[in-house]
């Protein structure tokens, strides 16, 4: 995989999300993980949702706990939010959001759903098909209806992998041994 420009991404969209990402990203990276997505979601009590992963993929529950502890400590010191919120730290999941240019290169060959802010091919904004990689910082995508289309990450509204048998087969299982011997429903 080649190095890609990380100056623009969809990890954090809004101004407050970007500010929060500036605060928590160093702690996440210092612990050896990558920040995949950060969203402050509205509601009766706001939720600060953080998705993190290892660079090579796969993250364990105890590692998410470690990240939660680190991020919570940083947020307590920086105190960027005045209203109450719930901190939620999770893995991006198997049908993960694609938020960085490297995600489109790393997951090439897999099916994805893409929503564009700027239309391409036949004036379409909604695409579904296979990720075809990245060339010169331009995402290549084999859309089922329009064929090969290309777009910049900046033209993207959202993208995520589609859960397929191929995706399942290519991801590392958390544990194939099944539940522990003393597991009871």
DRENMIVEX-219444 format. One record per atom (N, C-alpha, C, CB): residue number from 1; residue in three letters; x, y, z. Coordinates in steps of 0.2 Angstrom, whole numbers, plus 2048, in hexadecimal, padded with zeros to 3 digits. Atoms other than C-alpha are relative to their C-alpha. Glycine has a CB too. Example, Ala and Ser with C-alpha at 12.3 -4.5 7.8 and 13.67 -1.06 7.14 Angstrom:
BEGIN
1,ALA,804,7FA,800;
1,ALA,83E,7EA,827;
1,ALA,804,806,800;
1,ALA,7FB,800,806;
2,SER,7FC,7FA,7FF;
2,SER,844,7FB,824;
2,SER,7FC,805,803;
2,SER,802,802,7F9;
//
This chain:
BEGIN
1,UNK,804,7FA,800;
1,UNK,800,800,800;
1,UNK,804,806,800;
1,UNK,7FB,800,806;
2,UNK,7FC,7FA,800;
2,UNK,807,811,7FC;
2,UNK,7FD,805,805;
2,UNK,7FF,804,7F9;
3,UNK,802,7FB,7FC;
3,UNK,806,820,807;
3,UNK,7FC,805,7FD;
3,UNK,807,804,803;
4,UNK,805,7FC,803;
4,UNK,7F7,82B,805;
4,UNK,800,807,804;
4,UNK,7FA,7FD,800;
5,UNK,801,7FA,7FD;
5,UNK,7F4,83D,809;
5,UNK,7FB,800,806;
5,UNK,7FE,806,7FB;
6,UNK,805,800,7FA;
6,UNK,7EC,83E,81B;
6,UNK,7FD,807,802;
6,UNK,803,7FC,805;
7,UNK,802,7F9,7FE;
7,UNK,7E9,851,81B;
7,UNK,7F8,800,7FF;
7,UNK,803,805,7FB;
8,UNK,808,800,800;
8,UNK,7D6,84E,816;
8,UNK,7FD,7F9,801;
8,UNK,7FE,803,7F9;
9,UNK,804,807,7FF;
9,UNK,7CB,840,81D;
9,UNK,7F9,802,802;
9,UNK,804,7FC,805;
10,UNK,807,7FF,7FD;
10,UNK,7BA,83D,823;
10,UNK,7FF,7FD,807;
10,UNK,7FB,7FC,7FB;
11,UNK,800,802,7F9;
11,UNK,7BF,837,834;
11,UNK,7FB,804,805;
11,UNK,807,800,803;
12,UNK,804,7FC,7FC;
12,UNK,7B7,846,83C;
12,UNK,7FD,806,7FB;
12,UNK,804,804,805;
13,UNK,803,7FB,805;
13,UNK,7AB,851,832;
13,UNK,7FF,807,802;
13,UNK,7F9,7FD,7FE;
14,UNK,802,7F9,7FE;
14,UNK,7A4,860,83C;
14,UNK,806,803,803;
14,UNK,7FA,7FF,804;
15,UNK,7FB,7FC,7FD;
15,UNK,7AF,86D,844;
15,UNK,801,7FD,807;
15,UNK,7FE,808,801;
16,UNK,7FF,803,7FA;
16,UNK,7AC,866,855;
16,UNK,803,7F9,800;
16,UNK,7F9,800,804;
17,UNK,7FD,807,801;
17,UNK,7B0,854,84F;
17,UNK,807,801,7FF;
17,UNK,7FC,7FD,7FA;
18,UNK,7F9,7FF,802;
18,UNK,7C0,85B,848;
18,UNK,804,802,806;
18,UNK,801,805,7FA;
19,UNK,7FD,7FE,7FA;
19,UNK,7C4,863,858;
19,UNK,801,7FB,805;
19,UNK,7FC,806,804;
20,UNK,7FF,806,7FC;
20,UNK,7C1,854,862;
20,UNK,805,7FB,7FE;
20,UNK,7F9,7FC,801;
21,UNK,7FB,805,803;
21,UNK,7CB,849,856;
21,UNK,807,803,801;
21,UNK,7FF,800,7F9;
22,UNK,7F9,7FD,7FF;
22,UNK,7DA,855,858;
22,UNK,802,7FF,808;
22,UNK,800,808,7FF;
23,UNK,7FF,801,7F9;
23,UNK,7D8,852,86B;
23,UNK,802,7F8,801;
23,UNK,7FA,802,804;
24,UNK,7FF,807,7FF;
24,UNK,7D6,83F,86B;
24,UNK,805,7FC,7FC;
24,UNK,7F9,7FD,800;
25,UNK,7FC,804,805;
25,UNK,7E0,839,85C;
25,UNK,807,7FF,802;
25,UNK,800,804,7F9;
26,UNK,7F9,802,7FD;
26,UNK,7F1,83B,864;
26,UNK,800,7FB,805;
26,UNK,803,806,803;
27,UNK,800,805,7FB;
27,UNK,7EC,830,873;
27,UNK,7FE,7F9,7FD;
27,UNK,7FA,802,805;
28,UNK,802,806,804;
28,UNK,7E4,823,867;
28,UNK,806,7FD,7FC;
28,UNK,7FA,801,7FB;
29,UNK,7FA,802,804;
29,UNK,7F4,823,85C;
29,UNK,806,7FE,805;
29,UNK,802,805,7FC;
30,UNK,7FA,801,7FB;
30,UNK,800,823,86B;
30,UNK,7FF,7F9,803;
30,UNK,800,805,806;
31,UNK,802,806,7FD;
31,UNK,7F7,813,871;
31,UNK,801,7FA,7FA;
31,UNK,7F9,7FF,803;
32,UNK,7FF,805,805;
32,UNK,7FB,80B,860;
32,UNK,7FA,7FE,7FB;
32,UNK,802,7F9,802;
33,UNK,806,801,804;
33,UNK,7EA,80D,857;
33,UNK,7FF,806,7FC;
33,UNK,7FA,7FF,805;
34,UNK,802,7FB,804;
34,UNK,7E2,817,84A;
34,UNK,7F9,802,801;
34,UNK,800,7FE,7F8;
35,UNK,807,7FD,800;
35,UNK,7D3,823,84B;
35,UNK,7FD,7FF,7F9;
35,UNK,800,807,802;
36,UNK,803,801,806;
36,UNK,7C7,81D,83E;
36,UNK,7FA,805,7FF;
36,UNK,7FD,7F9,800;
37,UNK,805,7FB,800;
37,UNK,7B8,828,842;
37,UNK,7FE,803,806;
37,UNK,7FA,7FD,7FC;
38,UNK,802,7FD,7FA;
38,UNK,7B2,834,84F;
38,UNK,7FA,805,7FE;
38,UNK,806,805,803;
39,UNK,807,7FD,801;
39,UNK,7A0,83B,850;
39,UNK,7FD,802,807;
39,UNK,7FB,7FC,7FC;
40,UNK,804,7FE,7FA;
40,UNK,798,846,85D;
40,UNK,7F9,800,7FE;
40,UNK,802,807,803;
41,UNK,807,800,803;
41,UNK,786,841,85B;
41,UNK,7FB,803,805;
41,UNK,7FE,7F8,7FF;
42,UNK,805,7FC,7FC;
42,UNK,777,84B,861;
42,UNK,7FB,7FB,803;
42,UNK,7FC,805,7FC;
43,UNK,806,804,7FC;
43,UNK,769,844,86D;
43,UNK,7FF,803,807;
43,UNK,803,7F9,800;
44,UNK,802,7FE,7F9;
44,UNK,762,846,87E;
44,UNK,807,801,804;
44,UNK,7FC,7FC,804;
45,UNK,7F9,800,7FE;
45,UNK,774,842,884;
45,UNK,804,7FF,7FA;
45,UNK,802,7FB,806;
46,UNK,7FC,801,806;
46,UNK,781,844,876;
46,UNK,805,7FA,801;
46,UNK,804,807,7FF;
47,UNK,7FC,805,800;
47,UNK,78C,836,872;
47,UNK,806,801,7FB;
47,UNK,7FD,7F9,7FD;
48,UNK,7FA,7FF,803;
48,UNK,79E,837,86D;
48,UNK,802,7F9,7FE;
48,UNK,806,804,804;
49,UNK,7FE,807,803;
49,UNK,7A1,828,861;
49,UNK,807,801,7FD;
49,UNK,7FB,7FE,7FB;
50,UNK,7F9,800,803;
50,UNK,7B3,824,85E;
50,UNK,801,7F8,7FD;
50,UNK,805,801,805;
51,UNK,7FE,807,803;
51,UNK,7B8,815,852;
51,UNK,807,800,7FF;
51,UNK,7FC,7FF,7F9;
52,UNK,7F8,801,800;
52,UNK,7CA,80F,854;
52,UNK,801,7F9,7FD;
52,UNK,803,802,806;
53,UNK,7FE,806,803;
53,UNK,7D3,801,84C;
53,UNK,808,7FF,800;
53,UNK,7FE,7FE,7F9;
54,UNK,7F9,800,802;
54,UNK,7E5,7FA,84A;
54,UNK,801,801,7F9;
54,UNK,803,7F9,802;
55,UNK,7FE,7FE,807;
55,UNK,7EE,7FF,83B;
55,UNK,7FF,7FA,7FB;
55,UNK,807,802,7FF;
56,UNK,801,806,804;
56,UNK,7EE,7ED,835;
56,UNK,7F9,7FD,801;
56,UNK,805,7FB,803;
57,UNK,807,802,7FF;
57,UNK,7DC,7EB,83A;
57,UNK,7FF,7FB,806;
57,UNK,7FE,7FC,7FA;
58,UNK,802,804,7FA;
58,UNK,7D3,7E2,849;
58,UNK,802,803,806;
58,UNK,804,7F9,7FF;
59,UNK,7FE,7FD,7FA;
59,UNK,7D2,7E8,85A;
59,UNK,7FC,7FC,805;
59,UNK,7FD,808,800;
60,UNK,803,804,7FB;
60,UNK,7CD,7DF,86A;
60,UNK,7FC,805,805;
60,UNK,806,7FC,804;
61,UNK,804,7FD,7FC;
61,UNK,7C1,7E4,877;
61,UNK,804,804,806;
61,UNK,7FA,7FC,804;
62,UNK,7FC,7FD,7FA;
62,UNK,7CE,7E7,885;
62,UNK,804,806,7FD;
62,UNK,805,7FB,803;
63,UNK,7FC,7FA,804;
63,UNK,7D7,7F3,878;
63,UNK,7FB,806,800;
63,UNK,803,7FE,7FA;
64,UNK,805,7FB,800;
64,UNK,7C7,7FD,876;
64,UNK,7FF,803,807;
64,UNK,7F9,7FD,7FE;
65,UNK,800,7FE,7F9;
65,UNK,7C6,7FE,889;
65,UNK,806,805,802;
65,UNK,800,7FB,805;
66,UNK,7FA,7FC,7FF;
66,UNK,7D8,805,889;
66,UNK,7FF,807,7FD;
66,UNK,806,7FC,7FD;
67,UNK,801,7FA,804;
67,UNK,7D4,812,87C;
67,UNK,7FA,804,804;
67,UNK,7FD,7FE,7F9;
68,UNK,805,7FC,7FC;
68,UNK,7C4,817,886;
68,UNK,803,804,806;
68,UNK,7FA,7FB,802;
69,UNK,7FC,7FD,7FA;
69,UNK,7CF,81A,895;
69,UNK,804,806,7FE;
69,UNK,804,7FB,804;
70,UNK,7FB,7FB,802;
70,UNK,7DC,824,88C;
70,UNK,7FC,806,7FD;
70,UNK,804,7FD,7FA;
71,UNK,804,7FA,803;
71,UNK,7CF,82F,882;
71,UNK,7FC,803,806;
71,UNK,7FB,7FD,7FB;
72,UNK,803,7FC,7FA;
72,UNK,7C5,832,892;
72,UNK,804,804,804;
72,UNK,7FD,7FA,804;
73,UNK,7FB,7FC,7FC;
73,UNK,7D4,838,89B;
73,UNK,802,806,7FC;
73,UNK,806,7FC,802;
74,UNK,7FE,7FA,804;
74,UNK,7D9,844,88D;
74,UNK,7FA,805,800;
74,UNK,802,7FE,7F9;
75,UNK,806,7FC,801;
75,UNK,7C7,84A,88B;
75,UNK,7FF,804,807;
75,UNK,7FA,7FC,7FE;
76,UNK,801,7FD,7FA;
76,UNK,7C6,84D,89E;
76,UNK,805,806,801;
76,UNK,802,7FB,806;
77,UNK,7FB,7FA,800;
77,UNK,7D6,858,89D;
77,UNK,7FE,806,7FC;
77,UNK,807,7FD,7FF;
78,UNK,802,7FB,805;
78,UNK,7D1,861,88D;
78,UNK,7FA,803,801;
78,UNK,801,7FD,7F9;
79,UNK,807,7FD,7FF;
79,UNK,7BF,863,892;
79,UNK,7FD,804,7FA;
79,UNK,800,804,806;
80,UNK,802,7FD,806;
80,UNK,7B9,867,880;
80,UNK,7F8,801,800;
80,UNK,803,7FD,7FA;
81,UNK,808,801,801;
81,UNK,7A6,863,883;
81,UNK,7FD,803,807;
81,UNK,7FE,7F9,7FF;
82,UNK,803,7FE,7F9;
82,UNK,79C,86D,890;
82,UNK,7FA,7FC,802;
82,UNK,7FE,807,7FF;
83,UNK,806,804,7FF;
83,UNK,78C,862,88E;
83,UNK,802,7F9,802;
83,UNK,7FB,801,7FB;
84,UNK,7FF,808,7FE;
84,UNK,78B,850,895;
84,UNK,800,7FC,7F9;
84,UNK,7FB,7FE,805;
85,UNK,7FF,804,806;
85,UNK,790,843,888;
85,UNK,802,7F9,803;
85,UNK,805,802,7FB;
86,UNK,7FE,807,7FF;
86,UNK,792,830,887;
86,UNK,806,7FF,7FB;
86,UNK,7FA,7FB,7FF;
87,UNK,7FA,802,804;
87,UNK,7A3,82A,881;
87,UNK,7FF,7F9,7FE;
87,UNK,807,801,804;
88,UNK,801,807,803;
88,UNK,7A1,81B,875;
88,UNK,806,7FE,7FC;
88,UNK,7F9,7FF,7FC;
89,UNK,7FA,801,804;
89,UNK,7B1,813,86F;
89,UNK,7FF,7F9,7FD;
89,UNK,806,800,804;
90,UNK,801,807,803;
90,UNK,7AF,804,862;
90,UNK,805,7FF,7FB;
90,UNK,7F9,800,7FE;
91,UNK,7FD,802,806;
91,UNK,7B7,7FB,854;
91,UNK,7FC,803,7FA;
91,UNK,802,7F9,7FF;
92,UNK,804,7FE,805;
92,UNK,7B2,801,843;
92,UNK,7FB,7FB,7FD;
92,UNK,804,802,7FA;
93,UNK,804,805,802;
93,UNK,7AA,7F0,840;
93,UNK,802,7FD,7F9;
93,UNK,7F9,802,800;
94,UNK,7FE,803,806;
94,UNK,7AB,7E5,831;
94,UNK,7FE,804,7FA;
94,UNK,7FD,7F8,800;
95,UNK,802,7FC,806;
95,UNK,7A1,7F0,826;
95,UNK,801,807,802;
95,UNK,7F8,7FF,7FF;
96,UNK,7FD,7FA,7FE;
96,UNK,7AB,7FE,82B;
96,UNK,7FF,806,7FC;
96,UNK,808,800,801;
97,UNK,800,7FA,805;
97,UNK,7AA,810,825;
97,UNK,807,801,7FD;
97,UNK,7FE,807,805;
98,UNK,7FA,7FE,803;
98,UNK,7B7,816,819;
98,UNK,801,807,801;
98,UNK,800,7FD,7F8;
99,UNK,800,7F8,7FF;
99,UNK,7BD,827,81F;
99,UNK,807,803,7FE;
99,UNK,800,800,808;
100,UNK,7FA,7FE,802;
100,UNK,7CF,828,819;
100,UNK,802,7FD,7F9;
100,UNK,806,7FE,806;
101,UNK,7FE,802,807;
101,UNK,7D7,827,808;
101,UNK,803,7F9,801;
101,UNK,805,805,7FD;
102,UNK,7FD,806,7FF;
102,UNK,7E1,818,80F;
102,UNK,7FB,7FA,800;
102,UNK,805,800,806;
103,UNK,805,805,800;
103,UNK,7D1,80E,812;
103,UNK,7FE,7FE,7F9;
103,UNK,7FA,803,804;
104,UNK,802,802,807;
104,UNK,7CD,80E,800;
104,UNK,805,7FC,7FC;
104,UNK,7FE,807,7FC;
105,UNK,7FA,804,802;
105,UNK,7DE,807,7FC;
105,UNK,800,7F9,803;
105,UNK,807,804,800;
106,UNK,7FF,807,7FC;
106,UNK,7DE,7FA,80A;
106,UNK,7FA,7FC,7FF;
106,UNK,800,802,807;
107,UNK,806,804,801;
107,UNK,7CC,7F4,806;
107,UNK,7FF,7FF,7F9;
107,UNK,7FB,802,804;
108,UNK,801,801,807;
108,UNK,7CE,7F3,7F3;
108,UNK,7FE,7F9,7FF;
108,UNK,807,802,7FC;
109,UNK,802,806,802;
109,UNK,7C5,7E5,7EB;
109,UNK,7F9,7FE,804;
109,UNK,805,7FB,802;
110,UNK,806,802,7FC;
110,UNK,7B7,7E5,7F8;
110,UNK,7FA,805,7FE;
110,UNK,801,801,808;
111,UNK,806,7FD,802;
111,UNK,7A5,7EB,7F6;
111,UNK,7FF,806,805;
111,UNK,7FA,7FC,7FF;
112,UNK,802,7FB,7FB;
112,UNK,7A0,7FC,7FD;
112,UNK,7FA,804,7FD;
112,UNK,806,805,800;
113,UNK,805,7FB,802;
113,UNK,792,809,7FD;
113,UNK,803,807,801;
113,UNK,7F9,7FF,804;
114,UNK,7FD,7F9,800;
114,UNK,797,81B,7F9;
114,UNK,7FA,805,7FF;
114,UNK,805,800,7FB;
115,UNK,804,7FA,801;
115,UNK,78D,82B,7FB;
115,UNK,805,806,7FE;
115,UNK,7FB,801,806;
116,UNK,7FC,7FB,802;
116,UNK,795,839,7F2;
116,UNK,7FC,807,801;
116,UNK,802,800,7F8;
117,UNK,802,7F9,800;
117,UNK,793,84C,7F5;
117,UNK,7FF,803,7F9;
117,UNK,804,804,805;
118,UNK,800,7FD,807;
118,UNK,797,850,7E3;
118,UNK,7FF,7FA,7FB;
118,UNK,807,803,7FF;
119,UNK,802,805,804;
119,UNK,78F,845,7D6;
119,UNK,806,7FE,7FB;
119,UNK,7FA,801,7FC;
120,UNK,7FC,803,806;
120,UNK,799,83A,7C9;
120,UNK,7FC,7FC,7FB;
120,UNK,806,7FC,803;
121,UNK,803,805,805;
121,UNK,795,82F,7BA;
121,UNK,7F8,800,800;
121,UNK,802,7F9,802;
122,UNK,807,800,800;
122,UNK,783,832,7B5;
122,UNK,7FC,804,805;
122,UNK,7FD,7F9,800;
123,UNK,803,7FC,7FB;
123,UNK,780,83F,7C2;
123,UNK,7FE,7FC,806;
123,UNK,7FB,804,7FD;
124,UNK,802,804,7FA;
124,UNK,780,832,7D0;
124,UNK,804,802,806;
124,UNK,801,7F9,7FE;
125,UNK,7FD,7FF,7FA;
125,UNK,784,834,7E2;
125,UNK,800,7FA,804;
125,UNK,7FD,806,804;
126,UNK,800,806,7FC;
126,UNK,780,823,7E9;
126,UNK,803,7FA,7FB;
126,UNK,7F9,7FE,802;
127,UNK,7FD,805,804;
127,UNK,78B,815,7E3;
127,UNK,801,7FA,804;
127,UNK,807,803,7FE;
128,UNK,7FE,806,7FD;
128,UNK,78E,803,7E7;
128,UNK,803,7FC,7FB;
128,UNK,7F9,7FC,803;
129,UNK,7FC,804,804;
129,UNK,79B,7F8,7E1;
129,UNK,806,7FE,803;
129,UNK,802,803,7F9;
130,UNK,7FA,802,7FD;
130,UNK,7AD,7F3,7E4;
130,UNK,805,805,800;
130,UNK,803,7FA,7FC;
131,UNK,7FB,7FC,7FF;
131,UNK,7BB,7FD,7EA;
131,UNK,806,7FE,7FB;
131,UNK,803,801,807;
132,UNK,7FB,802,805;
132,UNK,7C9,7FE,7DC;
132,UNK,806,803,802;
132,UNK,7FE,802,7F9;
133,UNK,7FA,7FD,7FE;
133,UNK,7D6,807,7E6;
133,UNK,801,807,7FF;
133,UNK,806,7FD,7FC;
134,UNK,7FF,7F9,800;
134,UNK,7DE,818,7E6;
134,UNK,806,801,7FB;
134,UNK,802,802,807;
135,UNK,7FB,7FE,804;
135,UNK,7E8,820,7D8;
135,UNK,801,807,800;
135,UNK,7FE,7FE,7F8;
136,UNK,7FF,7F9,800;
136,UNK,7F0,831,7DA;
136,UNK,7FB,803,805;
136,UNK,800,803,7F9;
137,UNK,805,7FE,7FC;
137,UNK,7E5,834,7E9;
137,UNK,7F9,801,7FE;
137,UNK,802,807,802;
138,UNK,806,800,803;
138,UNK,7D6,831,7DF;
138,UNK,7FD,7F9,801;
138,UNK,7FF,802,7F8;
139,UNK,803,806,7FE;
139,UNK,7CA,823,7E5;
139,UNK,7FD,7FD,7F9;
139,UNK,7FB,800,805;
140,UNK,803,804,806;
140,UNK,7C6,816,7D7;
140,UNK,7FB,7FB,803;
140,UNK,806,7FC,7FC;
141,UNK,806,804,7FD;
141,UNK,7B5,80D,7D9;
141,UNK,7FD,7FD,7FA;
141,UNK,7FC,805,804;
142,UNK,804,804,805;
142,UNK,7AD,800,7CE;
142,UNK,7F8,800,802;
142,UNK,803,7F9,7FF;
143,UNK,807,800,7FF;
143,UNK,79B,805,7CF;
143,UNK,7FC,7FB,7FC;
143,UNK,7FD,807,7FF;
144,UNK,804,805,803;
144,UNK,78E,7F8,7CB;
144,UNK,7FC,803,7FA;
144,UNK,7FB,7FD,804;
145,UNK,804,7FD,805;
145,UNK,784,804,7C0;
145,UNK,804,804,7FB;
145,UNK,7FA,804,803;
146,UNK,7FC,7FC,804;
146,UNK,791,810,7B9;
146,UNK,806,7FE,7FE;
146,UNK,800,807,804;
147,UNK,7FA,802,801;
147,UNK,7A0,806,7B8;
147,UNK,806,804,804;
147,UNK,802,801,7F8;
148,UNK,7FB,7FD,7FD;
148,UNK,7B1,80D,7BD;
148,UNK,7FF,808,801;
148,UNK,807,7FF,7FD;
149,UNK,801,7F9,7FF;
149,UNK,7AF,81E,7C5;
149,UNK,806,802,805;
149,UNK,7FA,802,803;
150,UNK,7FA,7FE,7FC;
150,UNK,7BD,829,7CE;
150,UNK,7FD,806,803;
150,UNK,806,801,7FC;
151,UNK,802,7FA,7FD;
151,UNK,7BA,836,7DB;
151,UNK,805,801,806;
151,UNK,7F9,800,803;
152,UNK,7FC,7FF,7FA;
152,UNK,7C4,83F,7E9;
152,UNK,7FD,7FF,806;
152,UNK,802,808,7FF;
153,UNK,803,801,7F9;
153,UNK,7C2,83C,7FB;
153,UNK,7FC,806,802;
153,UNK,805,7FF,805;
154,UNK,804,7FA,7FE;
154,UNK,7BC,84E,7FD;
154,UNK,7F9,800,7FD;
154,UNK,804,806,7FD;
155,UNK,807,800,803;
155,UNK,7AD,84A,7F1;
155,UNK,7FC,7FB,803;
155,UNK,801,7FE,7F9;
156,UNK,804,805,7FD;
156,UNK,7A7,83C,7FD;
156,UNK,7FC,803,806;
156,UNK,805,7FB,802;
157,UNK,804,7FE,7FA;
157,UNK,799,83E,809;
157,UNK,801,7FA,805;
157,UNK,7F9,800,7FE;
158,UNK,7FF,806,7FB;
158,UNK,79B,82C,811;
158,UNK,801,7FA,7FB;
158,UNK,7FA,7FF,804;
159,UNK,7FE,806,803;
159,UNK,7A1,81B,80C;
159,UNK,800,7FB,806;
159,UNK,806,800,7FB;
160,UNK,7FF,806,7FB;
160,UNK,7A0,80A,815;
160,UNK,801,7F9,7FC;
160,UNK,7FB,800,805;
161,UNK,800,807,803;
161,UNK,7A4,7F8,811;
161,UNK,7FA,7FD,800;
161,UNK,806,7FC,803;
162,UNK,806,804,800;
162,UNK,796,7EC,80D;
162,UNK,802,7F9,802;
162,UNK,7FD,800,7F9;
163,UNK,7FF,807,7FD;
163,UNK,795,7DC,817;
163,UNK,7FF,7FB,7FB;
163,UNK,7FC,7FF,806;
164,UNK,800,806,805;
164,UNK,799,7CE,80B;
164,UNK,803,7FA,802;
164,UNK,802,803,7F9;
165,UNK,7FC,806,7FE;
165,UNK,79F,7BC,80C;
165,UNK,807,801,7FF;
165,UNK,7FE,7FA,7FC;
166,UNK,7F9,7FF,802;
166,UNK,7AF,7C2,804;
166,UNK,804,805,806;
166,UNK,801,804,7F9;
167,UNK,7FE,7FC,7FB;
167,UNK,7B1,7D0,811;
167,UNK,801,7FC,807;
167,UNK,7FC,806,801;
168,UNK,7FF,804,7FA;
168,UNK,7AE,7C4,81F;
168,UNK,806,7FB,800;
168,UNK,7F9,7FC,801;
169,UNK,7FB,805,801;
169,UNK,7BA,7B7,818;
169,UNK,807,804,801;
169,UNK,800,7FD,7FA;
170,UNK,7F9,7FC,800;
170,UNK,7C8,7C5,817;
170,UNK,802,803,806;
170,UNK,800,804,7FA;
171,UNK,7FE,7FC,7F9;
171,UNK,7C7,7CC,829;
171,UNK,801,7FA,805;
171,UNK,7FA,804,802;
172,UNK,7FE,804,7FA;
172,UNK,7CF,7C4,838;
172,UNK,7FA,7FF,805;
172,UNK,806,803,803;
173,UNK,806,801,7FB;
173,UNK,7C2,7BC,843;
173,UNK,803,802,807;
173,UNK,7FE,7F8,800;
174,UNK,7FF,7FE,7F9;
174,UNK,7C2,7C2,855;
174,UNK,803,7FA,804;
174,UNK,7FB,803,804;
175,UNK,7FF,806,7FD;
175,UNK,7C2,7B0,85C;
175,UNK,7FC,7FA,7FD;
175,UNK,7FF,801,808;
176,UNK,804,806,803;
176,UNK,7BE,7A0,853;
176,UNK,7FF,7FA,805;
176,UNK,804,7FD,7FA;
177,UNK,801,806,7FB;
177,UNK,7BE,795,863;
177,UNK,7F9,800,803;
177,UNK,805,801,805;
178,UNK,806,800,7FD;
178,UNK,7AD,79A,868;
178,UNK,800,803,807;
178,UNK,7FD,7F9,800;
179,UNK,801,7FD,7F9;
179,UNK,7A6,7A0,879;
179,UNK,804,7FC,805;
179,UNK,7F9,800,802;
180,UNK,7FC,804,7FA;
180,UNK,7B0,79B,889;
180,UNK,7FC,7FA,802;
180,UNK,802,805,805;
181,UNK,804,806,7FD;
181,UNK,7AC,78B,891;
181,UNK,7FB,801,805;
181,UNK,805,7FB,803;
182,UNK,804,7FF,7FA;
182,UNK,7A4,793,8A0;
182,UNK,7FA,805,7FD;
182,UNK,803,803,806;
183,UNK,804,7FB,803;
183,UNK,799,79E,894;
183,UNK,7F9,7FD,801;
183,UNK,801,802,7F9;
184,UNK,807,801,7FF;
184,UNK,786,79E,899;
184,UNK,7FC,805,7FD;
184,UNK,7FE,7FE,807;
185,UNK,804,7FB,803;
185,UNK,778,7A7,890;
185,UNK,7FC,803,806;
185,UNK,7FB,7FD,7FB;
//
